[in-house]
Amino acid sequence: MNWLAVFLLSSFCLRSGYSVKFPSHNGITVDNGVLKIGQMSSLSCNFIKYKQETISKVEWSISYSSVSTNFFVSHYENGQKDVPTSPYFTVDGASSGEKVVRMMVNDDRSKQVNICCKVEAVRDSGYGMLKKVDSEKCSQVGVIPGDKVPELTFFVSDDLVKVGGYLQYTCRMDGVDARADLIITVNGDEINRSRYEDYLKSNLTVTEQHFSQISRSQSWKPQQQMNREEDTLVLECSARNGDHILAKEEVTVKRDKSNSYVYSTGRPGQYTTDRPGLHLPHARKGRFYTDPQLHGNHGDVPCHSYVLVEEGQNQGTVINGDLPLDIQAHIQDLRMVDSTRYETYDETVNVLNVLGYNGYRVVGMGTNMANRLSWTLERKYFEFHRNSNPNNY
């Protein structure tokens, strides 16, 4: 028994010397290889733990010019995150986690910094003995100037608009060499994107929903929703490199509540105060389907909206027709290429499922001139009839 006890004790002592380890190379990696001033970077702590170990804490620190300080701590046990503030660096705590931290340096006080990742764990010997262990890896990381901040020129045709009217917008980016996307949002939700181009121009048909819309975008915080004035919509143009916003401009457009209604002529940017096609009490013109007053004067006659879904030329899907914003938000990577034309890289069957879930049904199927499959979908048009009897629609 004495020899057995000595053997077990010796085995435990040998094994207890092991702890969390790091690979000999690339223990800490930076997505761009360097830190760019003014731009977020992802730093990874590539530790390896043994089966008997439970990670309790990962602690990040930065050293420069004889100064050393923690910049992020992740507590595994309760999920808590410590995010210190500093004029030299900024950490995105929301997108930082157990092995990866998102941070940026704010100035050029040092051309090189020392980044360290310290991992603390508890090791179970298997004999009822728990032992705290830790391991640390440090790496020298260069600091270079960030991409040049672009200058944005954002023009919106009107700052006062009625429901059913058009807003034309133009966004131009100057003074930047790095590749960036131009993105247009309404109330925080993306409606158009230009990838790696410096110019974006299109138009928006304003609906009732724009003035009551709650953003689904994570980039629009609750405080921004609260600060938005009643009966307004916010158009924003931003230049982005990945998730990093290089520059942005926004325009607030107010709702025109005057009695004289402006009607679309069917051409972008052209309006008339003459009410078209209402010589009979319930006359309806299909091209004026975005006009709430026309919808309010056809009684209980049902009305529907239609979209045409087509297979993309090489991949993805094309949608022709007017899509409500709440449905746009459910389609992956949807891009507005014209006022009533949308494109997505998502497969056609996925798009059809999303539309079907939101009230559309297929009423026709065929092939277009390019011999690609197309579907006609119908949906009851209830946007301007929310106070009406739903059984009539």
N, C-alpha and C positions, 0 to 999 in steps of 0.2 A: 504493500500500500504506500510506503514511504517513497519508493522509486517511482510509482505511478503519479504521486502528487508532485514530485520534482519535475517529471516529464511534462505534466500539464501546465505547471507554473512556467517552465522554460518556454513552452510553445506559446503561451499567452504573452510573455515578455517579448518574444521575437515578433509576433504579429502586431503587438501594440505599437511598434515602431513605425508602422506604415500609416500614411495619412493621404489626404487629397493630393493629387499630383497634377502637373501640367506637362504637356508635350514639350520636347526639347526645343522645338521651333514653333512659332506662331501661338505662343501661350496667350497673348493678347493680340487681336487683330482689329484693324480699322478699315471700314468699307472702302475708303478712297486711298488708304495707305498713309494719308496725312490728315491733319486737321486744317480745314479751311476757315479763315476768319469770317464770321458772320453767317456760316452755313452749318446746319446740323449734320453730324456724323454719327454712325453706329459703331460702338466699340463692343467687342465680344470677349468675354472671359471664358476661355476654352479649357476649363478644368475637367479633370476626370476623377470620379469618386469610386471608392470600393463599395461592394454590395453591402457591407456591414455598416456603412457610414450614412448618416442623415445630415444633410446640409442645414445649418441654422442661420447663417448670415453670409452675405457677400458684400464686401466693403471696397469701394473705389476711391482712389486718391490721386491727386495731381500735384507735381512738384515743379517749380520753376524759380530761378533766381533766389535760391535759399529759402523759398516759401513752400510749405507743404500743407495741403488741406484735403479733407474728404469732399467729394462732390456728389456721391450717391451711395446709399446703403439700402440693400434689399433684405428684409427679414423674412425668411422662408416660413417660420412657424405660424405667423399671423398675417402674412401678406403686407405688412406695413412697409412704407418706403420713406426714407429720410432724404429730402432734397434741399440741401443748403443753398442759399442765395449768395451770389458774388458778382461784383462788377466785371470780373474777368471772364466768367463762364456762365452759360445758361444750360440747364438740364430740363429735358422734357420728361417729367416723371410719369405722365400718363402712358407714354409709349416705351418706357424703360421697365425692365423686369429682372428675372433671376440671373440670366447670363448676358443680357444685352442692355446697354445704356445708350440713350440718345443725348448728345451734348454738343455744344459749340463754344468756341472761344470768341470773345468779343473784341479783342484788340491785339496788337502786335508787340506786346511787351516782351515776348520771348520767342525766338525762332525755333526752339525745341523744348518740349516738356517731357517729364517722366511720368508715365501713367502706371499705376499699380492696382492690382486686383488681389484682395486678400479674402480667402475662403475659410470660414469657420464651420466645423462639423462636430458631431458626436458619434463616436465609434463604439459599437456594441461588440464586446469580446466573445459573446456567446456563453459566457459563464456568469452572467448577472453583473458584469462589470462594465460601466460606461466611462468613456474617457473623452475629454475634449481634445480635438486636434485642429490644426490650422496649417495653411500653406499660402504662400504669396508669390505672385509673379509680377515683374515690372518690365516695362518696355519704353525705349526712347521713341518719341513720335514727333515728327516735324510739324511746324506750323507755317502755313503759307497764306498769302492774300487770297481772299475768296473771289468768286466770280463777280465781275463788274455789275453793279446794280443797274437794271434797265430803267429807262424812262418811259412811262406809259402815257399815251394820249387817248382818253376815253370820251367819246361823244355819243350822246343820246338825243334823239330828235326832239323830244318834248319833255317838260317837267310836270305837265298836267295832261291826264289822259282819261278817256271814258272807257268803260267796259265795251269791248268790241272793236276798239281802235288799235292801230299799229304803233309800235315803238321801233324805230330803226336805230341800230347802234353800230358804232365803229370803234375798234380798239387797235392801236398801233404801238409796237414796242421798238424803241431805239436805244442804241448805245450799249449793246450787250453782244458778246461773241459766243458765249456758252449757249448750248441748246436748251430751249425752254418751251413750255407749253403756254399758250394763251387760253384762259378759261373764263367763260361768261357764266355767272350765276344769277338767279332771281331769288331773293330772300334766302340766300345760302345754298340753294339747290342748283347743281350744274345743268345748263341747257345747251351749251355749245363749247366745243374745244377745237383748237387749231394746234396740231402737233408740230413743233419745231419750225413754225412759221411766225413772221413778225407782224402779221396783219389779219384781222378777223372782222368780217362785216356780215350782218344778217338783220332780221327783224323778228319781232315778237308780237303775237296777237294777244292782247290783254283780255283776261277773263275775270269773272267774279272771284274765282278761286285765288287769284294773285293777291287780292287785298285781304284775304283771310287765311292765307297759307301759313302753316307751321313747318319750318325747315326740318328735313330729315338728315341734313348734313351734320356730321360730327364737328366740323369746323365752325359751325354757328352755335355759340354757347347760349344757354338760357337767358343770360343777361342781355345779349344782343336782341333776342326775341322780345324781351320786355321793353327795351329802349326804342323799338320800332314804333313810329307814330301810327295812330289809327288811320285807315284808308290810305295807306302808302305801300309802295313796293320798292325794293332796293335792288338795283342792277349793279353788279360788280364785275370788273375785269381784273384778273390777276395773272401775273407771269410766274410760273412755277417750274422748279427743277426737282422732279420727283414730288415728295411731300413738302419740300421747302418753298415757301412763298418769297420770291425775289422782290416783287413790288405789286401793289394793287391800287386801284382807284374805284370809287363807287359813286353812284348817282341815285338820289331818292326822287321818286316820281309820285306825285299826289293824284288822288282820284278827283276827276272833274264831276261835280255834282250839279252843275247848272242844268236848267230845264231843257235847253236846246240840245238835242242829242246829235252827235256826230256819227254818221253811218259810213261804213267802208264801201268804196266803189268796187271792191274786188281786186284792186291793184295796190301793192305795198306803198304806204305813205300818202295815198290819195283818199280824201274823205269828202262827204257832202252832208249838208244839213237837211236835204230833201229826203223824206222818208220813202224808200223805194218799195213799190209793189203792194201798197196797202189800199187798193181801190175797193177791195172787198173786206168785210170784217175779219175773215179767217184766212185771207190769202197768205201764202208762204212762198218764199224764194229760197231754194236750197243753199245758194251761195252766201246767204246772210245768216247762216246757222249760229254764228257767234254773237248775234244781236239779241240781247235779253228782252228788248221790247217786242220784237217780232215773236219771240217764244211766248211772251205773255199775252198774245192776242190771237192764238189759234185754238183757244178753248181746251177741250179734253181730247182733241185729235192726237193720237200717239205720234211721236217723232223719234228717229233713230240717228245715230252717227255711224260712219263706216270708215274702215281703214283697209288698205291693201298691203298684205305682207308678202314679200318676195325673197327667194333665196339670193344671197349675195353673189357677186361675180366670181370670186374665188373662194370666199368663205364668209361666214356670218349671215346677217339678215338685213333687209331694207324694209322700212315701214313708211308708207305714204298715207298721209291723213293727219288730222289734228288729234293729239294725245293729251288728255288731262295730266297735269303735273304729278298728281299722286300715283298715276300709273307709270309715268316716265321713271319715277324713282325706283321702281321694282325691276327695271330692265338693266342688265349689267352693261356698263361701259357704253351707254347710249349717247350718241353724238347727233346734234341737230345740224344738218348740212344745208337745209333750206327751211323756209317758214313752216312747211308741212311735210318735210322729208327727214327721216331719221335713219341712222345706220348704227349697227352694233356688231361686234365680233362674236357675239353669242350665237349658238346654234339655233336654227329656225324652230325646232321642236320646243326648245326652252322658251322662246319668245311667244309661241302659240299657247303654251301652258300658262304663262304669266297673264296674257290677255284673256284667256278663258277663265282664269281665276277671278279676274276683275270685271266679268260681265259680258265679255265678247263671245260670239259664237260664229262658227264658219257657216256662211250661206252660199259660198261658191268657191270653186277650185279650178285651176287651169294652168296653162303655161304662157309666159310672156313672149315677146318677139325674139328674145335670146334663148328661148327654149328652157327657161328656168321656171320651176314651180312657183305658183302664186296662189294666195288665198284671199278671198274677200270676207271680212269679218264685220258683224253687226253688233251694235250695243245700244240699248235704250238710252236716249239722251236726257238725263235727269238733272244736269248741272244747273239749269235755270228753272227747275220745277220742284225744288226741294220742299216747297210748302204745299204742293199739289197732292192729290190722292194717288198713292203709288200704284193702285190697281188699274189706273188708266194708262200706265206706261209699261 
